[in-house]
Amino acid sequence: MAMNNMYTAIEPARVEIDRLEGPTVIEFGAPWCGHCLAAQPLLAAAFADHPRVRHIKIEDGRGRPLGRSFKVKLWPTLVFLDHGREAARLVRPGDADLIRQALAQIDGTG
């Protein structure tokens, strides 16, 4: 797996997320969000060292149930899951090393 570059407008149900096996990052944001765009090179750099981590980009917005179930308030919000359970969270990350550290927690290298 590799970093996903496209947001999905059709979000999975929370029960599907909770059942995921392995390491996963859910990125909540929007393709027009300046903070989200600024984070993309940082994410690309961090994900380069963690190719087995699943990356799901969810286009979030008012009334979107998945984002609300994770209590997302700002974009981008990165939720790091280990077998469907939240292990870490970063909101508006500004440092690739912080992303790498959170990835290492779920990828078994931290």
HELIX and SHEET records of a PDB file:
HELIX    1   1 ARG A   14  ASP A   18  1                                   5    
HELIX    2   2 GLY A   34  PHE A   47  1                                  14    
HELIX    3   3 PRO A   65  SER A   69  1                                   5    
HELIX    4   4 ALA A   96  ASP A  107  1                                  12    
SHEET    1   A 4 ARG A  54  GLU A  59  0                                        
SHEET    2   A 4 PRO A  23  GLY A  29  1                                        
SHEET    3   A 4 THR A  77  ASP A  82 -1                                        
SHEET    4   A 4 ARG A  85  VAL A  91 -1                                        
END                                                                             
